Amino acid sequence: MCWRVALRRDVTCPDSGSNVKGFTMTKFANSVKKFLVSEDGPTAVEYAVMLALIVVVCLASVSAVGSNANARFNKVSSYLS
């Protein structure tokens, strides 16, 4: 009977022993199930993969622009000297 009382948050169980702990474990198990079933995890992974690809493209383009700029500066330097 105490487990029914323990389900209510405003009432404390007189023998706060295993029934309350059991309720806590059930609540934890339900939270784990909900997390595993939800699609928030895969969505976050997809966003991380897209971000990684964007970073790789940005680094490659900065490297290419840097190489072209360096070649142009060297060409101008050789004309000036």
Buried (B, 14 or more C-beta within 10 A) or exposed (E): EBEEEBBEEEEEBEEEEEBBEEBEEEEEEEEEEEEEEEEEEEEEEEEEEEEEEEEEEEEEEEEEEEEEEEEEEEEEEEEEE
